[in-house]
Amino acid sequence: MINKKQIVVATKMDIVQDDTNLKELEKLAKEKNLEFFKISSATGEGLEELINHVSDVLKTLKPEEIFESEDIKLYTLEDEKDEVGFTVEKISENEYYVSGPKVENLMRRVNISDTESFAYLQKNLKKLGIEDELLKQGVKEGDTVRILDWHFEYYY
């Protein structure tokens, strides 16, 4: 940070009553060869000057690489589009069990007793393809669908 461009900004100039510390700060900035600005966010005093100056300074700075490229470790998420992420098992004539990492992750994010959260669950079961798989396996209205420890009656 010591080699970075620095600007000293004194704020809240609209409420300064004793400028002793302000003068000391300004003197210190001069000694350190740092630019000094006084601003007030409440009144807008000095803001335009500061913004214009910072904009001009930023245009002159060269982009810096913060990390050496060999120090950076890149993590990526595996593409799960080819993975189904769930299985639907017909347990009995009128009962199905849905399991798998995607559906279990979904169930951890919902509150079944909350209407909006339950609607989110229904939307995502459809989006994941679980509803289509249930229909493919012959689910009928009124059948029981189990996901983890939850039991639901299937309705269209």
N, C-alpha and C positions, 0 to 999 in steps of 0.2 A: 504494500500500500504506500510505502514511502516514496516509491518512484512514480506514483500515479499523480495526475493533475488534481490539485486540490483548490477548492474555493471555500472561503469562510462566509457563512450567512448568519447574520443576527436577525432573529425573528421577533415578532410581537412589538414592533417599534411604536405602535399606536398606544401602548400602555406603559412605556418607559417613563419613570418619574425621576430617577437618579441615573444619570448617564456615566457614572464613574466606571462601572464594570464594562460598559460599552466602549468607552475610550481605551480602556486597558486591552480589550479584545482587539480593537482596531490597531493599536500600537503593536501588539504581538503579531498580528497578521502582516503588518509592514515589515517587522523584523525578520519574519520567516519568508518574506517575499511572496506572500499569498494574496490573491485578490479578495477584496472584502466588500460585501453587499449588506445593506440594511433593508429589511422588508417588513410588511405587515399584511398578513393574509386577510385580516378584517377590512382594512381600508384599500388594499391593493397597492399601497405605496411600495415602489421599488420592484414589484413583481415583473413587469414587462421588461425592465432593464436586465434583471437577473435571467429571465427566460431567454431573451435574445442572446445574452452573453453565453449562457450554457449551450445554446444551440450552435453558436459560432465555434465554441471550443470543441464540441462533439464532432463537428465536421472536419476538424483538423487531426483528430486522433486516429491512429491506425488500429485496425481490429487486432485483438490479441487472442492467441490461443491460450485458454485458461489451463488446460491440461495437455501434457504431451500425449500424442496419439497412442503411444504404446502403453500409457498408464490407464487408458480407458478400456473397460471391459463392457462389451455390448451384450445385453440380455434381450432376447426376443421371445414372444409368446408363440408357441407352436400353433400352426393352423389347425383348428379343430373341426373345420367344415366337413372333412371326410369322416370324422368320428361321429358315431351316433350319440354317444354320451348317456344313453339310457337303454334299459330293456323293459319290455312289457311281457309279463308272464301270466298266462291264464291259470289261476289256481283251482278254480272250480267252474261250474256252469255259469254262475253269475258273479264271479269275483276275479279281479285282476290286480296284479302287484307290479308297480312301477318302481324301478331302482336305477341307480347309476350316478356318476359324479355330477352331471349337469343338473339333474332333477333334485339331488340332495342339496347342492349349492343353492338352488332356487328356493327350496323349502326353508333353508336357514335364514333367508332374507325376508320372509313374509310373516305376517301376524294374521292367522286364519280368522280370528274374531273381528278383525277390522275390515269393513266393507271395501275400502279402496285397495287395501293390501290383497284381499281375496280376488278382486278384479284383476290386479296385477298378476297374480298367480295364474288365473285362468288364461289371460292373454299370453303369458309366457309358455304355458303348457301347449297351447296351440302353435306358438311360434317355434318351439323346439321340435314339433312334429309328433308329440305324444298323443294328442287327440286323434290324429290321422292313424297312428299305429293301433290305438285302441279300437277304432272303427274297423280297421283292416282285420283285427283279430276277432271281431264280432260283438263288441260291446253293445248292449242295448240299454235303453232308458230304464233307470232304476237299478242297474247293476252296481255293485260295490267296486270302487277303485281305491286301492291302498297305496299310499306313498309314505314311506318311513312308518311312523306310528299313527298316521292320519288315515281316516276312512271317509270316503266321499261317495255319494250316490250320483251316478252319471245321468245327466240330463242334457238334451240338445239345446 
